[in-house]
Every structure is written in C-alpha cells, then in structure tokens.
Amino acid sequence: MTFKLKSLPFAVACAVASGALAGSAPAFAQTTEAAGGSTPQRVVVTGSLISRANTETPTPVQVLTSADIQKSGKTSVAELLTDLAANGAGTLGTGFAGAFANGASGISLRGLTVGATLVLIDGHRMAPYPLSDDAQRSFVDVSSIPFDAIESIEVLKSGASSLYGSDAIAGVINIKLKKNLNGTRLAAEYGDTQHGGGKTKRASISTGIGDLDADGYNAFVTLETRKQGSIKVHQREQFGYANRDWRARGGNNINLGVPSSINSFLTPTNTPFLYNPSNPNNPAGVTNVNNPANYVFLDPTKCNFTLYRAGGCQVNDRESNIQPETENVNLLVGMTKKLSDDWELALKGSIFQRKSENNRNANPQAYNPTAFNGFTTLNNGVLTSRVGAIPSTLFAPGAQVGANITNPFAQSARLYGYIADIGPTLRTQNKSTSSRVSADLTGSAMGWDVNAAAGWTEVKTDNEYSGNINRQNLYGAIRNGTWNVLGGNSPALVAAVAPTFDNTLKSTLSYADVVGSREILPSFGAGPLAFAAGVHWHKREQNAPASSLTAIGAVNNTSAFTIGDETNTAVFAELRATPIKNIEIGLASRYDHYDTYGNSFTPSANFKWTPMQNFGVRGTFARGFRAPNPAEVGNAGSFFTFNAINDPILCANGNQNTAGNVPTACGFNPPYVQTTNPDLQPEKSKSYTLGIIYEPMRGLNMTLDYYKIKINNLVVTQAGNDPSFVPTWVRGPAAPIDIATGVGQGRTVGTPSVGPILYGLSPYINAGSTETHGIEADVRYRWRLTNDRGTVSAALSAAHTFGYKTAIGGTEYQLAGTQGPSSVGGATGNPKQRGQFTIGYARGPLDVTATVNYTSGFSTIDPALGETDCATTAEHVGGRTYFQGLVQPAQFCNVSSFTSTNLNVAYKLTPNLTLRGAILNLFDKEAPYDVATYGNSGAGTSYNASLHQPGAIGRFFSLGLNYTF
C-alpha cells in the first residue's frame, strides 16, 4: 500500500525528514529513579491498572505536563485541548454558539463526537454537563477546569472500555489535578486582542504546607480567577467571514433590514411599517412590493420606501458574539496523609464556577407578519403542539396597531418591524458550578497494591433567559392599543411581552471503586506475571427540566430537557506478562451492568515487542461500547434543525415564484422534535492500533501508530440518518399568507390548502455505522548546544485520516475531507490532517516556545446528506442563505487550510520572579471561509468556530508575572 502524505506545511515536512522533531512522550522512557537514586519509581499510566517503571506502554499515550501547559501561551484548558492533533469533527468549542450545551466545551478524539471520548479527573468519572451536546451526547465540560490546578493531562489514543467502561470508544483524556504543593505561588496576567474585544485577566494563588516524607502530610489550596471579555461580530466586520453583504462575492446581502428576492422584498427594518399585501388598485405590471403606495412607515424620519428598497434602513447587529464573555472562579483544596504500614489517604475538594453569556441568534425578534406563530409546548415531558392560540397578524381596515396607530388602508394590512424595547433575542446568562469531593486510599495488604476510591460530583447550571416573546401578550397589547410599536413601553408591559425567566439544571454522579494489583507469579517466561482486578459502581442522575415558561408554552424557547438516571456496576481485570524476552503482552476485560438496558462485555489485548534496545513494535485490539444515556432513553425532548428542505405540499418544485407556491415554504429549515426510545441498545465498537517506537539517538524519540475504529449500532436521530424516513410533519392551521402569482416575483394573499409545517417528529434509533482509520506521529527531540549555549527542544504531534466512512440505510459514504457528517458532528468539518509543532529554546533565565497548529482544508459537501453538488452547500448543508436563488461560486466549495502560530516567552527576573509574555496567532492569520458550517458564533458569520476560532479572534497579546516563595 502506498501512503500519500500531503498538505503539511513545508517547513514542518522538512523538519520531519531531518529527524529533528519530537512528540509528546519519550518512546523509550527509562525507569525513573527516586530521590535516593536506586529505587525506580513505579507509576500507573492511563490505559492500565498495573504500575510500571517504563512509562512507554503498548497503547499510545500523549502526555502534557504542567510545564507544557504553561508554555502553550493559552489561558484556558478548553483552548489547549482543542489544538490536539487527534481532536476532530464534532468538537465543541466556546465559539460554537449553536450548541444546545451553550457555554461548555468538549473534545472529540478521532472525530467521533464528544460522546465517544471519556474525560476523567484523577482517573475517575466526573458528572457530565447537564445540557448534552445536540441534546444527546454526554460530555465533561473542560472549560471549567483551571490551569493552575493541573499536574498533567494524559491522552490515551486507543479504545479503553475494557478498563474504564462506557464512552471510552475513541480514547480517554485523564486530567490529573495537583497532589501536593509546598510554598506559595502568585500569578497574574493580562491580555488583549489587536482588533478589539476579548480583554482577558487571570490571577491565581497556590499555597501548601507539610512534607509527606518529613511530616507525614501535605495540605494545599489553589484559587484561580479568570475573566475573558466578549468579541462582537461587528468588531470583525472588516473581515469577509463576519460581513453579511455577499454581493461582491456573488451572493446576497443578508444584512438585517435589507429587502431582496430571498425575503420577497419584505423584511423587518429599523423602523416598523404597515404593508398592504392585496391592493386592488395596484397598477398593471407592478407587483405589490414594488408600489410605494402599499407602504406606510411609522417613523418616516428613520426610513421611507426609497431608503428601504436601497438597503438604507439596515439594522446593525451589535450583539452577536465571536467569543462570549466568560468569568471563572476556581477553588481546589487537597490534603494527603501518610497512614501506618505504607497506607496513604488523599482527600480533595473543588468548586469550579464559570459564568458566560451566550446568544444562539442575536437577530432582533420581529413581528413575524407572514408566519404562523404557533409553537410546540414541553409540558411535564409531554410534547404537544400549541396551535391556534395566537391572534392573526393581519390588521383589518381601521384596526388598532398599537398605541395611537390604526391601519389606514382599505384592506387588511401587516405590520413589519423589529419589536422595540426587548433587545436581541435568545440571550442566555449561564452559570455553571462543578463541585467534586473525592477520597483515594492507597496502600499494600497481603502482597496486593490496593487503591480504593469514592467520590461525589455535581454540575449545576443556572440559566437566565431573555428575549423570548410571549406572542399572545404581544398581539393582545397591540390590538388593544397599549403597546407602542415605536418603543418607550413601560417596564411592566415589556416584562409581559418579553419575560425574563430562569431554570436550574443538575447532573450528579457518585462513584466508588476498588482496584488491587500484584505479581501473581514472580517468573512467567522472561518476566513476572502481573494481575489487577477491580470493581466499580456509579450512579448518575440528570435533572434538566424544561424551563417554566417553556413547559406551559408561554414562550417559543426551544431549550432541551432531560430527566433520568442510570446505575452501573462493573467488574474488570488485567493481566500483563513477558512470556518471551522483549515481548510484553497484556489482556484485559470488563463486564458492565446498566439498569437501563442490560449487560456489556468488553475485552482487549495489547503487545509490545522490543527486538532491539532502541526499536519496538506495539499494537492493541479493544472492544468498546457507549451505553444509551438519559437523554436518549429517559424522559427527554429537544428541538433541532440541520438542513434546508422544500415543503412537500406548499413548495413541491422548490421554486418560490411558481404560481400557487408559498415562498416562505421554499428552502426553509424545518424544526424537528427529538423523541427518546427506551428500547435502544448500546453502541458497540472495535478498535485496533499498530505502531512503532524508535529512538535512533539519545534525546530523539519517535512513534508512529496506525489506528482503526469501527462503531456499529449507532444511536442517531432518524431524520438525516435513515434515507427511507419520511417525517410526520405536524402543521398549523391554514391562514392567509403570501402566495406566488407566477408573474415574476408577484405575490398575492391567500389561504393555502394546508397550514405551515410546525415541526417533524424524529425518534432515536440504532442504525448504521462509522469507521475511521489513519496514522498519528509523535516525535520529540531535545539537545544541548555546545559551549553552554542553551537547550533546544522540539515536538511534533501529527494526525492523518485515511478514511472516515459512515453507513446509512445500507449505503456507505466516505466523509474524510468533507463537511460531514453534519447531522452528527454539527457541520464542524472533517479535515484529513491536523498537526502541532512546538520548538523551544532555553538558556539561563530565558525560555522561548513557539507552537504551530495546522489544520488541512476540506470540501463543504456532505455526501451523507445526499449533498454532492458544491453549488448549493451553503444552503443545503449549512442552512445559510448566502447564495439562495443563485449559483454558489466555486471558491466556496472548499475550506482552505489554516495555520496559526503562538509564541510564549518567559524570563526569570530573579530566582522567585518570572515575567511571561505571549502572542497567540502571531501572524494574525484570518479564519478561512466555511459557508456550510452552522454552529459558529453570530448569525451570518461564515467561519468554522470549532477549527478556526483563533483566526476569528485574531492576534492576541498577554503579559504576566509569577512569584514563588
């Protein structure tokens, strides 16, 4: 087989060829000697239960030390982990404003979504975020974990369900918090962006007392605060990805308040206006929308017909975020106490709190004059359609249209405009508090090394919603003349029309486990036979109800809800032996019982062969599973959209100008109501890795691993994943609406044969499969320059995906290098290559580190959606109207590659005082266009927030001081 490696930056490729780079862990880590110099330390590496002196295991593990974290120049764990080369499609970043789990961040190893990556804290499970990704996939919010509390991060890039149970299909991220601390460390830093917004302040204090060896105990506390300012879309409008006017790029002007063919030349603008849709005196050959006599602008000093048609009444978006405002306060307390007979007790408690402001869509709320305003109610977990409760939006001749305004036309008129006094829509103030209490008891008994652990974890999210409209109250106030459509309404009336309401969501997980390990045979072939076994129990509860006003259908808030629990009990074991010299073999298995569906058995095997001292071959095989969670089998529901369709009745041929068609029913994004399925079975996986480890010279360590993962029995929503599925469309009642006349873009008011689509039902099903395979390279080199000129270190972590194949309804689709799978991964893109290259220089008090992050380009098509024509990907994959009714230019059929460089410099002014400066996105690389993504920040932006967020933030500077004593 011939492998064709392409698209890596030229400089990095040359460095690889010269052998001058490095990876994240030494390929042949020798035994680490203790302080005395004679007794090697034995550690337990993520992916095994058995301690070892040689930390290079048969499974690929990437290690980020606290020093690596500090040298990254990043200011949050979420930003740090997003740059992992193994992180791919479906990753959830802070810029992904379209996520149900707004405000949180999750990692998606190998592009298999956040639900297939298990995140552990100190080797134990953590309560997942109470709002699941896409209202389905459970994940741990890494944005709430503070920098200064972390000792190291271990990334296991192999299936690990045989040891850790559910969710460890693509791999495991084990975040190890500090164990002990002596002395005091103070740190503070300040950062700002070059292009405006995003000011960041961070400060921390860590202090500890006691020495484990001398005093028999250690106690410490670390406190960190971080505040990051928002970056608004309007602060980046000079860049194409944030500019809504696409006319110069062959598209439409989608700025708010600009009439065009895609909105039938009728759209809310900066001042309300009344429109007569059926003037019988309209001149021949002039459609209603082109006749100024059909318009009455209620504030002509701001807008008139001429200005309106010229786009002069545009509404500027001042609220959408590129980066939301966040504020973190984190506290970690720990104590370790030596007990008798080599036993040790470690206690930890932490509270990590994050506040953020997210708006999924900052378009101001409009009066919706031509749309039926019914919506779906979530009432005690029951999904019902609320229809017919909203008054008609047509105002009869002489009818009241708010305070001191009546309809002046001889025919019924409509009110167009944005609703005054309420600000942007769908704003959420989110406060997430992660609490954790844990106890770990370690020691030896009867020849066994024993680790017993228990803990309680909780994530509580308090959300405050604003900008949602109570349509009944609004139209009632308009018709009785108490609502002033031009603004200046009383606070009490505004509160009735746009109520502010809140909701508390909780996710808890309690766990207990015991693991024992020992050498059961001192000699088994060429070495001992080591054995480990353990038991595990956890109970998880998710109580994320619908908000009060959503539950009674008072507002059109579409937040998801999940109420349910699960209990898991498991037994597991591991064997490790060296039956033949230089060959290490490991076997492991686990048996899980879930009270939600039944049992799962997951075995695994691995080997490492070292035929010579500096060369080895390793490989693994593992079965894995993901248990259906409460959002999939419990009492849950959500709303989602993911693609554009034509109403099969009201726009059967897809042309909004065909006589009899309803233009608003053409190329629209229908809502779906996600329903649960108590009969779901777990997803099941098989994974393989095969690699080499090589140390050609002292200080140079290299690994190259091939991986293949296949997941069957996927839990997916039926819409978009079952080609034979025809949704059950729930429609509202037929009501007067604009209908195409068939003459140009002419419209007339009429009542169609059926009402508009409100939503379609889409249950979860077990269907299809996903298979991905590729290679990952990790190389590390460190050398001392002659004549005491300092030390240079370099590291490369790179991943190349050969294939990403999904099977839907018996048809296979190859998605590597495309936008897909958009219905699962949020259209976050599926690039074939990602890489991270780090080079550092240290001499005396100076330490300089540069990091280059690379992501290859990809196509905007998604074959899994049936979309193979680049000319329509913005509309059909991303649901964007950039080129609706036009032909999408070829340059927007592909997303360009993206490379960003970060520079971090530290200088010790004194032995205790260190000055640090960093520049992120050093060369101010701009985010490339991605017209087919749909979860990015800010309505109308066209960049990929999951892959290219640094390019939207732009160059970022920071300066800080650290002092220890």
Secondary structure, DSSP 8 states (H G I E B T S, - for coil): -------S-HHHHHHHHHT--B-SS-TT---EE-TTSSSEE-B--TT-SS-BSS---SS-EEEEEHHHHHHT--SSHHHHHHT-TTB-TT-B-TT-TT-TTTT--B--BTTS-GGGEEEEETTEE----SS-BTTTB----GGGS-STTEEEEEEE-S--HHHH-TTTTSEEEEEEE-----EEEEEEEEEEESSS---EEEEEEEEEE--TTTTSEEEEEEEEEEEE--EEGGGGTTSGGG--B-GGGTS-B--TT---GGGTT----SS-EEE-TT-TT--TT--GGG-GGGEEES-TTT--HHHHHTTTT-----S-EEE--EEEEEEEEEEEEE-STT-EEEEEEEEEEEEEEEES---B-B--TTS---EEEEETTEEEEE-S-S--SEE-TT-B-STT-B--SSS-EEEESB-TTS-BSSEEEEEEEEEEEEEEEEEEETTEEEEEEEEEEEEEEEEEEES---HHHHHHHHHTT---TTS---HHHHHHHS--EEEEEEEEEEEEEEEEEEEEEEEEBTEEEEEEEEEEEEEEEEEE---HHHHTTSS-----EEEEEEEEEEEEEEEEEEEETTEEEEEEEEEEEETTTEEEEEEEEEEEEEEETTEEEEEEEEEEEE---HHHHSEEEEEE----B--TTTTTTS-TTSTT--GGGSSB---EEEE--TT---EEEEEEEEEEEEEEETTEEEEEEEEEEEEES-EEESTTT-TT---EEEE-----EEEE-SSTT-EEEE--SS--EEEEEEEEEE--EEEEEEEEEEEEEEEE-GGG--EEEEEEEEEEEEEEEEEETTEEEE-TTBS--HHHHTT--B-SEEEEEEEEEEETTEEEEEEEEEE--EES-BGGGTB--GGGHHHHTT---TTTTS---GGGSEE--EEEEEEEEEEESSSSEEEEEEEESTT-------TT--SSSSTT--S-TTT-HHHHH--EEEEEEEEE-
